């Protein structure tokens, strides 16, 4: 059994009680005039995000996480996947046509949201190979099957690890695959010349040099003093 530190237990207890406490607070506050601007959906979204954090924390601590039966296998699997639940996209079954299948996956190369796929057991190994080829063997995945049933199984690993596992273990049952989204791309660096061009354009629109430099600095990340000195020399 995985050892859990006192800090992990404390954090898990706090995160478990926090949504409950917040639910009570929201319920008690519903009669207050200022809460009328919040819709029921907004309140439920807040609770949902907090419970999602609980699931992530628990899986990282090695604590089993399961879900109660629900009408949608995709959402049930997502809730216990241990992957980010804030934003996701449902991709369903991949096409059996090789060209369409590849085009579908190529369109997801830069997808930052958590992705949800369905797959049959006899196609799983081929699908894992295709996912790994597009997203990389180190991309995290949760493979969920038999959810809310006696033989429920959730495997959390990388795509490469999943390929190795199912090369030795025959897949059984229908799968819900929860795949981690791509890491957000860092903004491209802006050259000083381009930044100065933007400053000149703003000055031409009537802004003072100081205000133009401040705005461009905020947009590009170039230090304001550095950009201002360059603008003075320009």
Number of C-alpha atoms within 10 A of each C-alpha: 5 7 9 12 10 9 9 15 14 11 14 19 12 12 19 18 13 16 18 14 12 15 16 12 11 17 11 10 13 14 10 9 8 9 12 11 8 10 10 11 9 11 15 12 13 13 18 16 14 16 20 21 19 24 25 20 19 21 16 13 16 12 15 11 15 17 13 8 11 11 7 8 18 20 18 19 24 24 22 24 28 25 23 21 22 12 10 19 14 14 14 14 14 16 12 10 8 10 9 12 15 17 11 14 18 14 10 17 14 14 18 16 20 20 25 22 18 20 19 15 15 13 11 21 20 11 19 21 16 16 21 18 13 16 21 15 17 12 19 20 27 26 21 25 22 16 22 16 10 7 8 11 16 21 14 19 16 19 26 19 17 22 20 12 15 13 11 8 9 11 17 12 12 16 24 27 26 30 26 25 23 16 11 10 8 6 8 7 9 12 11 15 12 11 21 19 15 16 26 17 13 18 16 12 10 10 15 13 17 14 15 22 29 18 17 20 19 11 11 17 13 19 13 17 13 12 19 21 11 15 20 8 7 10
